[in-house]
Amino acid sequence: MGSGSSSIRRFHFKQTSGRDGTRARGNVARTFRGDSIHKVDAKGRVSIPASFRRALEEGDPDWTEGLSPKFVLVFGGKQQKFLEVYTKEAAAEVDDRIRKLPRGTPQRRVLENLFGAQAVELSIDDAGRMILSPSLREKIGIDDQANFIGATDTFQIWAPDDRQDQVEDLDDWISAQGDDFDPLTLLQLADAPNPVSRQE
């Protein structure tokens, strides 16, 4: 695919707790779905979709009613054309898996850089907004609009034009698989050995 495709390996997360302390079924409570464009003001404030906010609340173990949920935003290196948001619990699970990798290996150093140096913890304000700093906006080319994309266990923030390019790349790839291609067959990859899991 084109340069807009994700460079971050997908991680699969365990169950999480609901607001009442009970175990949520699978990832239902923190699943991000949808595709919407939101206005960014001069200070970089942008509204987070309501369903995304609920998932961030569920994924912050310290959140209670009246508090602002926190989350981890991974901005990545120069090749990454989007921002990716993880719930606190999801990011903690990735951190735990990184710590299980042998120290000093290229794999661990790459992931430590990505989820350490190229990430930042943020929170939602009382109006349901997050703040994108000038450097974050400049990095992915955002001006006055941001495209929020649900990615099941995370969500991404794109400049609208780059998001459209990514959609076209995905459509072209699917078309190249043939008329009978069923995207659900890609789920077979979920059963393949995970390089990180083999270290556990």
Residue, then its C-alpha position, 0 to 999 in steps of 0.5 A: m500500500g501507499s505511505g499512508s498505511s500504518s507502520i505500527r504492529r497491531f497488538h491484541f489486548k486482554q479483557t478490561s473492567g467496566r465502570d462498576g468494577t465487573r469484567a467487560r466481555g472481550n474488548v467491547a467496552r473499549t472498542f473504537r468504531g467510526d470515521s468523522i471529521h472534527k473542527v480544530d480551533a486556533k489553540g489546537r482543541v478538538s472534540i473527541p467523538a462521544s463513543f471514543r470518550r466512553a471507551l477512553e473512560e473504560g480504559d483508564p483504571d483511575w477514572t471515576e465520574g467527574l474526572s477526566p480520563k487519561f490516554v496515551l497518544v503515539f505520534g511515531g517517527k517521520q514516516q508515520k502520517f497519523l497519531e494513534v491513541y491508546t487507552k491507559e490500560a492498552a498502553a500499559e499492556v504494550d509496555d508490559r510486553i516490551r519489558k519482556l523482550p531482551r534488553g538491548t535488542p533492536q526489537r526492544r529499542v524500536l518499541e521503547n522509542l515508539f512507546g516512550a520517546q515518541a508518545v505522550e500522555l494526555s487527558i480530555d478537558d471538561a468539554g470533551r476535547m483534547i489539545l493537539s500541540p502545534s508540533l503534533r499538528e505540524k507533524i501530520g499536516i493538520d490545519d483546521q480539521a482532524n479526521f478521527i478513525g476507529a481502529t477497534d482497540t485504538f483510534q487514529i487522527w489523520a489530516p483529512d486529505d491523507r486519510q482519503d489517500q489511505v482509503e484509496d490505497l486500501d480500496d486498490w489493494i482489496s480490488a487487486q485481490g479479485d472479485d471473490f475476495d472476502p476480507l474476513t479471510l484476513l482474520q487467519l493472520a490472527d492465528a499466526p505466531n506473534p513475534v512478541s508473544r514468543q518472548e513471553 
